[in-house]
């Protein structure tokens, strides 16, 4: 996973009034849990936004008044109308313990079926993965170049060393659907083969005419 850093300050109180005053001061109340006692702290809203409002998943190196630890964002509470961050739960990581993380799905290449007029359908924007922190990649990258119309990539076809994908193995992550004006891949191949055969036949016919003329000229 990608890594980033956050510095926080311990909270003297954990009540609603204290949380409200922190938000008014441009801070986000947080909690770190998972490896012993919980730690309640606060982080600057501006720094938190960079992590929360990002397509990437981060392993966060936390520095809470000198106490250093690693964590991932487990839960976010946002204001119902303003979308501002109200509270963030961090799960503390241990390099020897596996953790569940939702990793983003990204693609590379241009699907053959799309080039023939098909429509790309992405059923999963992220996948639930389980593994040691150091084995988890930044994202799940899928090469979609060979996918034809009616084909796709299932979860069972994705292999990441040391990582288990928890979503159903038979689920289709990405596929190419047929659409109006789409050209069937097999028909396109047949047309290409027929075109090649026609070209060869035409060249052979021209060669035959030349051979016949040459024979008649010899007879004369």
N, C-alpha and C positions, 0 to 999 in steps of 0.2 A: 504493500500500500504506500501511497504518498505520505510524507510526514510533514508536519508543521508544528509550530511552537506557540504556546499561550502562557502568559503570566497572569496569575491571579492573586487575590488577597483573601485571607480567611474572614469568614463572617462571624461577628461577635454574637449575633442573634439570628434565629432562623424563623421568626414569625412573619406574618403577612405584612405588618407595618414596616418591618425592616426590609422586606423584599420590595415593597412599593417605593421606599425611599432610595433604594439602590437603583431601581429602574429610572426614577426621576433624575438621578445623578449620571445617567448614561451607562449604567452597569447592568450585567445580566447575572442573576442568582444561579448557581450551579451546585451540583453534588457529584462526588466521585465515589463509586462503590464497586464491590466485586472481589476485593482481596483483603478483607478485614473490616476495620471500622470505616464508616462513611466520613468523608471530608466535605464540609460545606464551605464554598468559596464564591467569589464574584469575579467576573472578567469584563473588560471594556466591551460595550456593545459593538463598536466599530470593528474590533478585532474578531469578535464572534461572528459577525455577518460574513466575513471573508470565508469562513469554514462552512457555515450553514447554507448560504446561498451560492453553492458551487456544485457543479455536476460530479465532482470528484469525491472519493471517500478517503478520509485522512486518518492516519494514526497521529494522535496529538501528544507531543511532549509537553507535559504540564510542569510549570514551576510555580508552586504555591508557597510563597514566602520562604523560599529555599528548599522546600521539600519537593523532590522531583519524582515524577511517575509518568507512565504512558497510559493513554486511554483512547477510546473511540466514543463517538456520540451515539448514545443508545436511544434517547427520547428527547423530543423537542416540544415545548409548549409555546404556542403563538397566540397573540391577541386575536380574538374572533373577527374583528373588523379592520384593524390596522396592519395585521401581519407582522407586527414587531415581535421579537423573541422575548418571551416572559420567563422561561426557565429551561435549563439544559441538564440532562442526566448524562454523565460520562461513566462508561464501564472501564474499570482498570484492567490493563492487559498484563499477562504473565507469559514470557517467552516459551514456557514449557506447557502451557495449557491452551487447548484449542478454543476458538471463539467463533461465534456466528456473526457474519457480516453480509450485508447486501452490497454486492459489487455491480457497478454499471456495465451494461453490454454495449460494445462498440463494434463497428464493422469496418472492413477494409476491402478494397476492390469494387468493381461494378458487376452486379449480377447479370449473367447472360440472359436470363429471362426478362429482366428489366430493359435491356438493350433491344429486345425483340418486342417491346411494347407492354410487358407485364407490369404488375403493380407490387411493390415490395411491402410486405406486411410484417411488422415487428411486434410480436405478441408480448415480449418481455423487455422492459427497459433496464431491469436489474435482476440478478439472480441471488438467491439466498445461499451463501457458501459457508462451509465449516472447515476450519483448519488452524494450524499454528500461525501466529501473527506474521512470522517471517516467510511463510509459504504463500500468503495471500497476495495476489497480484494487484496492480493498480486498477485494472479493468479486465473484463473478459472480451478479448478481441477475436472476432470471427471473420474468416475470409469467405466472402459471399460470391466470389468470381464464378465458380462453376455451377451455381444454382440456376436451373432452368425453370420454366413455367410449370407449376404443379409440384415443384420440389422445395425442400427446405432443410433446416438443421434442427435436430431434436436435442434435448438436453443429454440424452444417453450418448450422443456423438461427441460431446465436449469432454476433453481430458486435460485436467490441470493437476500436475504432480503434487501429491500431499493435500489436495483439497477435495472435499465432497460437496457436490451440489445437492441441496436439500429439496429443491422443487421436483415435481414428478418427472421421472426419466423419459416417459413417452411424450411429454409436452413439446410442441413445436415452438422453438424460440423465434425463428425468423423463416419466412417463406415468400415465394413469388406466386401471386395469384394472377389468373387470366383476366384480361380486360378487353374492352372493345378495340378492335384494330390490332390486337396482338398477333404476332406471327408464331405459329407452332414451331418449336425447335427442330422436330423431326422432319416437318415439311420443308423447312429451310435447308436442311442438310440434303434432302432428296433433290431439291431444285438445284443446289450447287453441284451435286454429282451428275445430274442430267445435263447441266450446262457444260461441265467438263467433257462428258461423253460426246455431246453434240459438236464441241470444238474439235475433238480428235477425229470424228467422222468427216467433218468438213475438210480438215487437212488431208485426210486419206483420199477423199474424192478428188481434190485438186491434184494430188500426186498421181492418181490413176489416169486422169485425162492427159496429163503431161506424158505419161508412159505410153499411152495409146498413140499419141501424135508422133512420138519418137519412133515407134515401130512402123507407122505408115510412111514416114519420111525415109526410113531405111528401105522399104519395099520399092519406093519410087527410084 
